[in-house]
Amino acid sequence: MVYQRNRMRTYLDFEKPVAELEGKVEELRRMGEADDAVAISDDVTRLEDKASQALSEIYAALTPWQKTQVARHPQRPHFRDFCEGLISDFTPLAGDRKFGEDEAVMGGFGRFRGEPVCVIGQEKGSDTQARIRHNFGMARPEGYRKAVRLMELADRFGLPVLSFVDTAGAYPGIEAEERGQAEAIARSTEACLGLGTPSVALVIGEGGSGGAIAIATASKVLMLEHAIYSVISPEGAASILWRDSARAQDAATNMKITAQDLLKLGVIDRIVKEPIGGAHRDPQAVIESAGDAIASALSDLAGKDPDALRAHRADKFLAIGRNL
């Protein structure tokens, strides 16, 4: 089972109409629990239907910037949720054997639907203390070197590699640069490309720049419906293009960062649907859907020898953008 977060629901700015309706539903329910309450079940049902309809209409027409907000939602399921929901007998591996441990990147070995696999993911953390411990999912060089260590072990023992991508980008601190951040990202990307075993990457939230590519250069790349994947954050792009980070909404619209755009461009292979209202509304449902998509991707790759897998992966990434 996926661990539960006992928190009140957080609403995004554009969800205000839904928040008001669901607030009224909760108020009526509390009234209904009172000893002298009148029968209000019909009113509750009517408001629930109205809230559900409003939520469906909003999420049917999300803008790229709104999808960015959904991808960053604090209650969105993270790597730990997917790992606990999909992987049994999980044994974590820590450290890069060069400098130390980086908790922004987590990984280890376990079983996916009974079969042994290697699992790697970026963990943002679900509360303030966890976010600080995991550095908000922004890895330092030792995190990527740990990922390389895991991939090399998976390759040696012929295990498929599953990676769960959720980072705003690699950590840009001075100490990370001093320890070879760019080189570590390049080595991790190289390790992804050189795997002689099937690999499946799933972008579950933010797929930010080289920090994401370092573990997402897989045989099959999947994305949750409201995740984003981009070379730079919308805020960063706006700062460069217009010298104004407040124009992040304009940048998001022009950058083609949504799963729908990236599927058309051939950057990803499949979109995994989310519940209406986003993955945070029903984490268990989206984790199960992700499991089915991963299983299907692994089935497509089954039976290919190491050289064929490497050639397929290289051809896949070299072909991006050629037919535009």
C-alpha positions as CSV (number, residue, x, y, z in Angstrom):
1,M,0.0,0.0,0.0
2,V,1.1,3.6,-0.7
3,Y,1.7,5.6,2.5
4,Q,-1.0,8.2,3.1
5,R,-0.4,11.9,3.7
6,N,-2.9,13.1,6.4
7,R,-3.2,16.7,5.1
8,M,-6.1,19.0,4.1
9,R,-6.4,19.2,0.3
10,T,-4.4,22.0,-1.3
11,Y,-6.1,23.9,-4.1
12,L,-4.4,25.7,-7.0
13,D,-5.4,29.2,-8.0
14,F,-7.4,28.1,-11.0
15,E,-9.3,25.5,-8.9
16,K,-11.0,28.2,-6.8
17,P,-14.6,27.4,-8.1
18,V,-14.1,23.8,-7.2
19,A,-12.7,24.7,-3.8
20,E,-15.7,26.8,-3.0
21,L,-18.1,24.0,-4.0
22,E,-16.3,21.3,-2.1
23,G,-16.0,23.6,0.9
24,K,-19.8,23.9,0.9
25,V,-20.1,20.1,0.6
26,E,-17.9,19.7,3.7
27,E,-19.9,22.3,5.6
28,L,-23.2,20.5,4.8
29,R,-21.7,17.2,5.9
30,R,-20.7,18.6,9.2
31,M,-24.3,19.9,9.6
32,G,-25.6,16.5,8.8
33,E,-23.6,15.0,11.6
34,A,-25.2,17.2,14.2
35,D,-28.0,15.7,16.3
36,D,-30.6,18.2,15.2
37,A,-29.6,18.1,11.5
38,V,-32.3,17.9,8.8
39,A,-32.0,15.6,5.9
40,I,-29.6,17.3,3.5
41,S,-28.3,14.4,1.5
42,D,-29.9,15.7,-1.7
43,D,-28.2,19.0,-1.3
44,V,-24.9,17.3,-0.8
45,T,-25.3,15.1,-3.8
46,R,-26.3,18.1,-6.0
47,L,-23.2,20.1,-4.9
48,E,-20.9,17.1,-5.3
49,D,-22.1,16.6,-8.9
50,K,-21.6,20.4,-9.5
51,A,-18.1,20.3,-8.1
52,S,-17.2,17.2,-10.1
53,Q,-18.5,18.8,-13.3
54,A,-16.5,22.0,-12.6
55,L,-13.4,20.0,-12.0
56,S,-13.8,18.0,-15.2
57,E,-14.3,21.2,-17.3
58,I,-11.2,22.9,-15.8
59,Y,-8.9,19.9,-16.3
60,A,-10.2,19.3,-19.8
61,A,-8.7,22.6,-20.9
62,L,-5.6,23.2,-18.8
63,T,-3.0,25.6,-20.2
64,P,0.7,24.6,-20.2
65,W,1.3,26.9,-17.2
66,Q,-1.6,25.3,-15.3
67,K,-0.2,21.9,-16.0
68,T,3.1,23.2,-14.6
69,Q,1.3,24.1,-11.4
70,V,-0.3,20.6,-11.3
71,A,3.0,18.9,-11.9
72,R,4.4,20.8,-8.9
73,H,1.4,20.2,-6.6
74,P,2.7,19.5,-3.1
75,Q,0.4,16.6,-2.6
76,R,1.3,14.9,-5.9
77,P,2.6,11.3,-5.5
78,H,6.4,11.2,-5.5
79,F,9.0,8.5,-6.1
80,R,8.5,6.9,-2.7
81,D,4.8,6.5,-3.4
82,F,5.4,4.8,-6.7
83,C,8.2,2.6,-5.3
84,E,6.0,1.5,-2.3
85,G,3.0,0.9,-4.6
86,L,4.7,-1.0,-7.4
87,I,7.9,-2.5,-6.0
88,S,8.0,-5.4,-3.6
89,D,11.0,-6.6,-1.6
90,F,12.7,-3.3,-2.2
91,T,16.3,-3.1,-1.0
92,P,17.8,0.4,-1.2
93,L,21.4,1.2,-2.2
94,A,23.2,4.2,-0.8
95,G,26.3,6.2,-1.7
96,D,28.4,6.6,-4.8
97,R,31.7,5.1,-3.4
98,K,33.4,8.4,-4.3
99,F,32.1,11.2,-2.1
100,G,28.9,10.3,-0.1
101,E,25.2,9.8,-0.1
102,D,22.7,12.0,-2.0
103,E,19.1,11.5,-0.9
104,A,17.7,13.5,-3.8
105,V,18.3,10.3,-5.9
106,M,17.0,7.1,-4.4
107,G,17.4,3.7,-5.8
108,G,17.8,0.0,-5.2
109,F,16.6,-3.4,-6.3
110,G,13.2,-5.1,-5.9
111,R,10.5,-6.9,-7.7
112,F,8.0,-5.4,-10.2
113,R,5.0,-7.7,-10.5
114,G,7.2,-10.6,-9.4
115,E,10.2,-9.9,-11.7
116,P,13.5,-8.5,-10.4
117,V,14.3,-4.9,-11.4
118,C,16.5,-2.0,-10.7
119,V,14.6,1.1,-9.6
120,I,15.9,4.7,-9.6
121,G,14.0,7.9,-8.8
122,Q,14.2,11.5,-7.7
123,E,12.4,12.2,-4.4
124,K,11.3,15.7,-3.6
125,G,9.9,15.0,-0.1
126,S,6.3,15.4,1.1
127,D,6.8,17.8,4.0
128,T,9.3,20.5,5.0
129,Q,11.7,18.2,6.8
130,A,11.7,15.6,4.0
131,R,12.1,18.3,1.3
132,I,15.2,19.6,3.0
133,R,16.6,16.1,3.5
134,H,16.0,15.3,-0.2
135,N,17.1,18.8,-1.4
136,F,13.7,19.2,-3.1
137,G,14.7,16.4,-5.6
138,M,17.7,18.4,-7.0
139,A,20.6,16.0,-7.1
140,R,24.3,16.7,-6.6
141,P,27.0,14.8,-8.5
142,E,27.1,11.9,-6.0
143,G,23.4,11.3,-6.7
144,Y,24.0,10.8,-10.4
145,R,27.1,8.7,-9.7
146,K,24.9,6.5,-7.4
147,A,22.5,6.2,-10.4
148,V,25.4,5.1,-12.6
149,R,26.5,2.5,-9.9
150,L,22.9,1.1,-9.9
151,M,22.7,0.9,-13.7
152,E,26.1,-0.9,-13.9
153,L,24.9,-3.4,-11.4
154,A,21.6,-3.9,-13.3
155,D,23.5,-4.4,-16.6
156,R,25.8,-6.9,-15.0
157,F,22.9,-9.0,-13.7
158,G,20.6,-8.5,-16.7
159,L,17.9,-6.6,-14.8
160,P,15.5,-4.1,-16.3
161,V,15.9,-0.5,-15.1
162,L,12.9,1.6,-14.1
163,S,13.4,5.3,-13.5
164,F,10.9,7.8,-12.0
165,V,11.7,11.4,-13.0
166,D,10.7,14.3,-10.8
167,T,13.1,17.2,-10.5
168,A,13.2,20.8,-11.2
169,G,16.8,20.2,-12.3
170,A,20.2,19.2,-11.0
171,Y,21.4,21.2,-8.0
172,P,23.1,24.4,-9.2
173,G,25.2,25.0,-6.0
174,I,28.9,25.9,-6.1
175,E,29.9,22.7,-4.2
176,A,28.0,20.6,-6.8
177,E,30.0,22.4,-9.6
178,E,33.2,21.9,-7.7
179,R,32.5,18.1,-7.6
180,G,31.8,17.8,-11.3
181,Q,28.1,18.2,-11.8
182,A,28.1,18.4,-15.6
183,E,30.4,15.4,-15.9
184,A,28.3,13.4,-13.5
185,I,25.2,14.1,-15.5
186,A,26.9,13.2,-18.7
187,R,28.2,9.9,-17.3
188,S,24.7,9.0,-16.1
189,T,23.2,9.8,-19.5
190,E,26.0,7.7,-21.1
191,A,25.2,4.8,-18.7
192,C,21.5,5.0,-19.7
193,L,22.4,4.8,-23.4
194,G,24.8,1.9,-22.8
195,L,22.5,-0.3,-20.9
196,G,22.2,-3.8,-22.4
197,T,18.9,-4.4,-20.5
198,P,15.4,-2.9,-21.1
199,S,14.9,0.5,-19.5
200,V,11.6,2.5,-18.9
201,A,11.5,6.0,-17.6
202,L,8.3,7.7,-16.3
203,V,8.1,11.4,-15.8
204,I,5.8,11.7,-12.7
205,G,6.0,15.4,-12.0
206,E,8.7,17.8,-13.3
207,G,11.3,16.6,-15.8
208,G,13.8,19.4,-15.6
209,S,16.7,19.7,-18.0
210,G,19.8,17.5,-17.7
211,G,18.9,16.7,-14.2
212,A,16.0,14.7,-15.6
213,I,17.7,13.4,-18.8
214,A,20.4,11.8,-16.7
215,I,18.0,9.0,-15.6
216,A,15.4,9.4,-18.4
217,T,17.4,8.4,-21.5
218,A,15.5,5.1,-21.6
219,S,14.2,2.6,-24.2
220,K,10.7,3.8,-23.4
221,V,9.9,7.2,-22.0
222,L,6.4,7.6,-20.4
223,M,4.8,10.7,-18.9
224,L,1.9,11.2,-16.6
225,E,-0.9,13.3,-18.2
226,H,-0.2,16.5,-16.3
227,A,3.6,16.2,-15.9
228,I,6.0,18.5,-17.7
229,Y,9.4,17.8,-19.4
230,S,11.6,20.7,-20.5
231,V,15.1,21.9,-21.1
232,I,14.7,24.7,-18.6
233,S,12.0,25.8,-16.2
234,P,9.4,28.3,-17.5
235,E,10.7,30.8,-15.0
236,G,14.3,30.3,-16.2
237,A,13.3,30.6,-19.8
238,A,11.4,33.8,-19.1
239,S,14.4,35.3,-17.3
240,I,16.6,34.6,-20.3
241,L,14.2,35.5,-23.1
242,W,12.5,38.6,-21.6
243,R,14.6,39.3,-18.5
244,D,11.4,38.9,-16.5
245,S,10.6,35.6,-14.6
246,A,7.1,36.9,-14.2
247,R,6.5,36.0,-17.8
248,A,6.8,32.3,-16.9
249,Q,3.3,31.7,-18.2
250,D,4.2,33.0,-21.7
251,A,7.4,30.8,-21.6
252,A,5.4,27.7,-20.6
253,T,3.0,28.2,-23.5
254,N,5.8,28.5,-26.1
255,M,8.1,25.8,-24.8
256,K,6.0,22.7,-25.7
257,I,6.5,21.2,-22.2
258,T,3.3,19.2,-21.8
259,A,3.0,15.4,-22.3
260,Q,0.6,16.0,-25.2
261,D,3.0,18.2,-27.1
262,L,6.0,15.9,-26.4
263,L,4.1,12.9,-27.7
264,K,3.5,14.7,-31.0
265,L,7.1,15.7,-31.2
266,G,8.3,12.1,-30.6
267,V,10.1,12.9,-27.4
268,I,8.0,10.5,-25.3
269,D,6.4,7.2,-26.2
270,R,3.2,7.2,-24.2
271,I,1.0,9.3,-21.9
272,V,-0.3,7.7,-18.7
273,K,-3.8,9.2,-17.8
274,E,-4.4,10.8,-14.4
275,P,-7.6,10.9,-12.4
276,I,-9.7,14.0,-13.1
277,G,-8.2,16.7,-11.0
278,G,-4.7,15.4,-11.2
279,A,-2.7,12.5,-9.6
280,H,-3.0,14.0,-6.2
281,R,-6.7,13.4,-6.2
282,D,-6.3,9.6,-6.4
283,P,-2.6,8.6,-6.0
284,Q,-3.4,4.9,-5.8
285,A,-5.3,5.0,-9.2
286,V,-2.5,6.7,-11.0
287,I,0.1,4.4,-9.5
288,E,-1.8,1.4,-10.7
289,S,-2.2,3.0,-14.2
290,A,1.6,3.7,-14.2
291,G,2.2,0.0,-13.3
292,D,0.2,-1.2,-16.3
293,A,2.0,1.2,-18.7
294,I,5.4,0.1,-17.4
295,A,4.4,-3.6,-17.7
296,S,3.3,-2.9,-21.3
297,A,6.6,-1.1,-22.1
298,L,8.7,-3.9,-20.7
299,S,6.7,-6.5,-22.6
300,D,7.4,-4.6,-25.9
301,L,11.2,-4.7,-25.1
302,A,11.2,-8.4,-24.0
303,G,13.4,-10.8,-26.0
304,K,15.7,-8.2,-27.5
305,D,19.4,-8.8,-27.0
306,P,21.8,-6.2,-25.5
307,D,23.1,-4.9,-28.8
308,A,19.6,-4.6,-30.2
309,L,18.5,-2.6,-27.1
310,R,21.4,-0.3,-27.3
311,A,20.9,0.3,-31.0
312,H,17.1,0.9,-30.5
313,R,17.8,3.4,-27.8
314,A,20.4,5.3,-29.8
315,D,18.2,5.4,-32.9
316,K,15.3,6.6,-30.8
317,F,17.1,9.7,-29.4
318,L,18.9,10.5,-32.6
319,A,15.6,10.5,-34.5
320,I,14.0,13.2,-32.2
321,G,13.4,16.4,-34.3
322,R,14.5,14.9,-37.6
323,N,11.0,14.8,-39.1
324,L,9.7,18.2,-37.9
